[in-house]
Amino acid sequence: MQWVVSPAAVFAASPIVPVMVIKRLEDALPMAQALSEGGINVFEITLRTPVALDAIRLVSEAMPQALVGAGTVISAEQYDQAVAAGAKFVISPGATAALLKHAAKSSVALIPGTATPSEMMAALELGYDHVKFFPAEANGGAAALKAISAPLPQLRVCPTGGVSPKNLADYLALSCVATVGGSWMIPNDAVAQQDWQKVAALSREAVKLATDLRS
C-alpha cells in the first residue's frame, strides 16, 4: 500500500475516533473544534447526510493539522468522492472485494469494517491489517472480539458500535485494540443546542478515561 497516512498512524493519533453524523453544515467546524479542544484531533465524518462531503472539505481546509476522515463509505465511487473532498483516511461499515482492491491502489488508507473471522481473513489476504470491528456490541462485544482476534494476532482493531464509558475498559484491555470509535462525546442534545463547551468537556473526559485505562 502506498498510502500517505497509514492506518497505524490514524489509530495511534487518538485513543478515541469520534463518529460524527453532521446534519447541518454550520455545525461541522464548531463540532470539530470542540473535539480538538478536548484533545481529539482525529475525525470520522460519516457519509450519512447530504452535507457530509462538504463538511469533510470544510474541516479539512480549516484544520489542516487534524486527521479528517470519511466514514460509512460503501463503494469505490464514495471512496473517490471522500478523497476528493480532502479525507485523509476512509472507514467502511463492511468490506467488499471491489472496495478493498480499489483503495489498495489509491493514496488514502481504507480501514474496512469486519464482524467475523472470515471477513478479517479476507481483509488480511488483500493486505489490510488494521480493521474496524462493527457493530461491536451487537456482535458480542469485547468478549467476542477477544475470541475472534486470538488466532489473528497480526490484526489491529478499532471496535465501533455501542462503545461507551461503561464498556471502554473491556475493549481497551484487549491487545488487538489500538483505538475505539464512539459518539458519546457528541450527544444529540448538545449538538441540537450547539453546546460546544459540553462536547469539549465530554471529549476531555473521554480522552482522560481512555488514557488512564491504558496506563
N, C-alpha and C positions, 0 to 999 in steps of 0.2 A: 504494500500500500504506500502511495506517495502523498499522504495527507499532510497538509500544512500544520494542523493542530491534531495531535494524536488523541485517541480516546483515553489513554492513560493520563494525559495532561488535563483533560476535561474532568476526569474522576478525581484527580489529585487537587484540583483547584478549589474545591469546596466539599465539606462533608455532607452537604445537602444541595440537591439541584431542585430549585423551585419549579413546579409545574404551573405555568401561567396561562390562564384562559382569559384573553383580553377581549372584552365585548365592545369597549369604547376606545377608540384610538387615543383620545386625550388622557386615558389612564395609563398608557404604556410607559411613558418616560417617568412619571412620578412613582409608579409601582417599582420599576427597576431601580430608581434612585433610592427608594426606601429600603429595598432589599440590600442594596450596596451599603447603605448607612448601617445596616445591621450586620454587615460582614459577609454578605453573599454576593459574589460577582460572576456567577455562572447562571444563565437564564435559559430555561426551556420554554419558549413561546409556542404554544400548541396551535396547529393549523385547524382549529375547531370553529373559528369565527371568520367572518368576511374581512375583518381588518388585520388578521394575523400577519400576513406578509408585509403590510405597511408598518405594523408595529415592529417587526424584526428590522426593517430598514431604518426606521426612526431611532430605535435604541442603539443599533449598531453604529450609526453615524454620530449620535450624541455621546456615546460611552465607548470609545474605541478600545479602552483598556479592559473592558469586560468581555467575557466569552458568551456571546449571544448565539443561541442555537434554536433550531426548529424542532418541534415535537409533533406527534400524530401524523407523521409523513407515511403515506401508504402506497406511493407509486413513484416511478422514476420521474414522471412529469412534476410531481410535487417536490421531489428532491431538487430538481433543477431550479424550480421557482424559488425555493428556500435559499439555495446557494446564490442565485441572482440577487436576492434581497439582502444578502450580507451575512447569512448564517455561517458560523464557524464550525458548527457540528450539527448533525441531524440525528434525531431519535425516532424510531418507528415502534408502533404498538406490537407488531408482529414482524415477520420477515418472509418475503418470497424470494425465490432464487433470482428472479429478474431484478429486484431491487438490490439485493446483495451484490450481484455482478456489476450492476450499473455504478453503484457507489465505489466499488473497488477500483474502478478506472478513473475516478474523479479525484479532486484535490481536497475534498471536505469529508471528514470522518463520519461514518454511519455507526450508530450504536443500535443494533437491532433488538427488538423485543422478542423474548423467548419465554416459554412456560413449561417446556418438557425437556427431558434429556435428549430426545431425538432432534428437537429444534436447536438445542445448544450444539450438538454434534454436527448438524448441518452447517451452522454458522462457523464452527471451527474448521470444517473442511474447506471453506472458502476464505480462511484467513482472519476471521473475526474472533478475537479472544476477550473482548470487552462487550458485554451484552446487558440488556435490561431484563429483569425478571418481572413479568407483568401478566395479569394483575396479581400482585404479590399475596395479599391476604386471601383473596378468593381462591388462589391456587395452593393454599395450605400454609401460607406464612413462612416464618423463619424456619420452622421445623422441616417443612417440605424442601425449602431451599438448601438446608444443611444436608439432607439426604441426597438430593439431586446433584449437588455440586461435589460431593465426596469423591466420585470416580472421575471428576473433571477438574483436577486441581489447577490446570493452566488457565481457567476462566477467572475473570474479574467481573463482578456483577453489581448492578445498580437496581435493587428492588424498588418498585414503584407500584402504587395502588393500595391504598389503605394503610400506608405507613404513617405513624403519628408518634407523639412523645410517649404514648403508652407502650408501644412495642419497639421503639427505636433501639433500645438496648439489646433486644433479641437479635435484630438484624446486624447491628454493628459488632456483635460478638463473633460473627462468622468470618473466617479468614478470607473467604471469597468476596466479601462485600467491601468495596472501596468507597462507595458513597451511596446515598439513598435519594430517591425522588419523592417529593411531597408538596402539599399545598396548604398545610395548616398555618403557615406563616402569612398567608394572604386570604383570610376568611372573606366570604362573600359580603358580610355586613360592613366590614372595613372598606372594601372596595366600593360598595354602593354609596357609602358616606364620604368617600375619598379621605379616609382617616389614615393617611400615610405614616403618621407617627406610630400608630398601632402596628402597622406592618413592619416598621423598622424595629420596634420593641420586640415583637414576636420573632423576627429574624435573629435578633441579637440573642434571645433566649435559646433559640433552636441551635445556633452555632455553638453556644457555650455548652449546652447539654451534650451535643454530639462530641465536642472536643473533650469534655470531662469523661464521657463514656469510653473514649478511645485511649485516654491517658492511663 
